[in-house]
C-alpha cells in the first residue's frame, strides 16, 4: 500500500520537554526518582522510563521518603505540590506550559468573580489539575447538551482542555453564550495539537483509510481520530504496529498515518513499515 504520513505527527514541544527533564533528572539523581502518575500517556515511553528506574506513584502516600518527585506533563493541583513540599522532597515539574497557562487563567477567572467552565474530560488528569486551581469551584462539561442544560449564569469564564479540537470547543462555547450575560473565553488549546489535527484532516479525505497511532489513554490521540472520522469513514486507532490487521484494509491502496503528541518517532516508523509491506486485501463480496 502507499503510505502518507501527515505533517506534525508525533512528539509535541511539551512532551519533548517532559522527556528531556525526566531524563536529566534520572541522570543526575542520587536516590530514587518517582513520577506522580504516568509522565505522558504513551505506554512505550512510560515502559522505557520504568526500565531506567522511574517509578510511577499514584498518590503522595506512595512516594518513598527522600525520593525526587517528577510532576507529570498533565500537571497537578496546588495542594499536591504543597504536599510534596511539606514532605521536604525535591520536585521536578514537567507540566506542559500550555497546561500551566490553562491553570493560571482558570484561577484568575475565579479571582475576578467569574464562574468557571472547563470544556474537557472531567476524569482526565489535566482537567482534574485545572479544576483544582479553581479550588474545586469550576464546572466541567464536554458536550453542547451539557452546556445547554446549565442554569443562567451572570458572569461566565471559559477555558479548554488543551488537546481538544477547535471546532468542538467553538460549538460548546456557542451554546454557553446563550447561558450567560457575560462570557469571557481564554483560548487554552495547544497550538501543536491544533496544527496536528489540521494536517491530519487535510490528509484524511485524500486517502482510502487513516491510521492514528498513540496511547489509548491519550486525549489528543482520541481527538485526532475523532476529527479524522468527520471526513473519512475508515479510521483506526492503534498503539503499535503489532495491532495492525490486514483485514481492516480490504480494498485500500492509499493509507494516511498520523499520531498523537506523545507518540515516539520509532513507533510511527514501525507502523509505516508494516503498512508499506502489506498487500492490499481484496474487497469482500
N, C-alpha and C positions, 0 to 999 in steps of 0.2 A: 504493500500500500504506500501511497505517497503520504508523507507526514509533514505537517507545517506547524511549527511552534510559534505561538503568539509572542509578540513583544511584551516586555515587562513581566514575564513569568518567573516565579521563584522568589528567593530571598529579597525582602524589602530592607530599607535602612534600619528600621527599628529592630528587626530580627538579627541582622548582621551585627548591630551594636551590642545586643544582648549576648550573642555568642562570643564576641570578642571579649567582653567584660568578664564573662564566666570563665573563659579560657585563661585570661590573665590572672584571675583570682585563684584558679586551681594551680597555676604555675608558681604563684608566689606564696600560697598559704602554707603555714607550718602545721596546722591541725586540720580537723575535719571541716569540709565545706558542705553546706546543706541549702537546697533551694526550697522556698516556701511555695509548694506546688510546682508542676512541670514548667521549666523555663519558657518553652514555647509549645504550641500544640502540634508537635510532629514526633511520632514515635521513634523514627530513625535517629534524630538529633538527640532526643532525651536518652535513648539507649546508649548512644556514643558517649554522652557525658557520664552516665552511670558507670560505664566501664572505666572512665577516668577517675571515678571516686566521688562524683557529685551525687549525694543522696537527696531524695525528694522527701520533704516533710510536709504533711498535710495541714499541720497547725503548729502554733507556738509551743504547745506542750510536747511536740515530737522533736523539738530542737535539742541537740546534745549540748550541755554546758561547755562553753569555750569555743564552740564552732563559729565559723564565719557564715553569715546568713546572706544568701543571694535572693533578692526580691524579684520575682518573675516579671517578664516583659509586660504582662497584663496589668501590673500594679496591684496595690492593696490599699486598704483604708487607713486613715490616720491612727486608729487605735492599735492596729497591727504593728506599725512602725514604732509606736510608743512602747508597745510590749517588748519588742526586740531590744530597744534601747534600755528599757528598765532592767533587762537581764544582763546588760553590760556587754552585749555581743557586737562584734564588728559587722557592719552592714554594707553590702554592695547592691545598690539599687539599679536594676536594669530596665525599669519601667520605660516603655516606649514614650518618647517626647510627645507624640500625638495624644496618647492616653493621659499623660500628665496635664496637657492643655485642657482636655475634657474635664478632668478632675477639678482643675482650678476654676474653670468657667462655671461649673455646677455649684461650687462653694460660693463663688462671687454672686451668683444669682440669688442664692438663699440669703446672703448677707444684704443684698439690695431689696429684699422683700418680695421676691417672686416665688411662686410655686413652681418647682422644677419638674419637668418631664424628661426622662431619658428614653429615647427611642432605641430599643435594643432587646436582647435576650436577657431576661431577669436572672437566669441561672449562670450566665457567662461570668467568669471571674473579673473581666474588665468592667462590666456593668455593676457587679457587686461592689467593686472598689470605688466607682464613681458615686454610687448611691451613698456609700459610707462617708464620702467627703461632703455630703449634704446633711450629715447627722441622721441618716436614715429617713429623711423627710421627702425625698424625691419619689415621684410616681414613675414606674417603668411600664411602658406599653410598646407593642410591636406591630399593631395592625390598625388599619383605618377604622374597623369596627370598634376597637378598644378606645380609639380617640373620640369617636362619635358618641360613645357611651359615657364620657366624662360629664360631670355636672359643670355648669358655667363657673369659670374661674376668672377673677378680675385681672390679675397680672400673672402671666404665664411665661416661664423661661424654659427654653428647649436646648438640649444637647443630644448628640448622637453617639451610639456605639461606633467606634472609629472604622469598623470593617463593613458597615452597611453600604448598600448601593444608593447612589444619589437619587435615582428615580423613586425608590421605596420611601426614603425619608421625605422627599418632596410631597408624595401623596399623603403621608401621615401628617405632615405639617399643615397641608391644605385643610385637612379635617380639623386640626387643632385651632386654626384661625376662626372657626365658627363657634368655638367653645370659650372664647375669652375676648375681653375688650382690648387688651394689650398683650401681644405675643412678641417676646424677644428671643431670637434664634441665634445661636452660635454654631457655625459650621465646624464641627469637630471630626469630620471624616478624614481618614488618612489619604493624603494625596497619592501615595504609591498604590494603594489598594484601588482607588478610583481609576487611575491610569491602567492598572491591570485589568479591571473589568471592562474598560473602554476598548482596549485592544482585543480582548477575547470576544466581545460582542461584535466587533468589526470582522473578525475572522469566521465566527460560527456560521453565518449564512452562506459562506463560500465553500464549505466542506460538507461531506456527507454525514459526518459524526464528529463529536467533540469528546475528548478525554480530559478530565480535570483531575489533577494529581495533588494530594495533600492529606493531612491528618483528618481522621473522622471527627475529631473534636474541634477542628479549626473552623472558626466562624467565617473567616474571609474566604476559605476554600468553598464552604457551603454556599456563600453568597455568589461566588464566581460561577458555580454550577447553575444556580438559580437564574442569574441574568442570562446565561447562555441558553437555557431552556426556553426563554421567551422568543428566541429567534431560530432555534434548531431543536427538533423533537428528539434527536438522538444524542443524548448527553449522558456519559457515565462518569462517576466519581470514584477514584481508587486511591489507595495509599501507596501501592507499589506495583511494579511491573508483574509480579507474581500473580496478581489478581486478574490480569487481562485474560479474557475468554474469547477465542476466535469466533465463537457463535454470535457474539454481540455485533460482529461486523459483517454480517451477511449483506452482500451487495454493495459494500463500502469500498471505494477505491481511493478516496481522499479524506484523510482524518486530520483534525486540528487538535493541538495539545496546548493546554495552559496549566498553570499550577499556582497554588496558594502561596502567600507571602512567607510561609515558614517551611517551604519545600526545598531541600538541598538540590543543587545542580546535578549531582550524580544520580539522584533518584529520577529526575526528569530525563536524564540521558538514558537510563536503563529502560524507561517506558518507551522512549522514542526508538531505541534499538530494537526492542521486542516488537513494536508495531511495524517497523520497517521490514522485519523478517517475515511477517505474517503474509500469507497468500490470501487475497480477498475471498471470503467464504461465498459459496453460491447462494443466490437468493432462494429461499424456501418457497415451494409452491403453495 
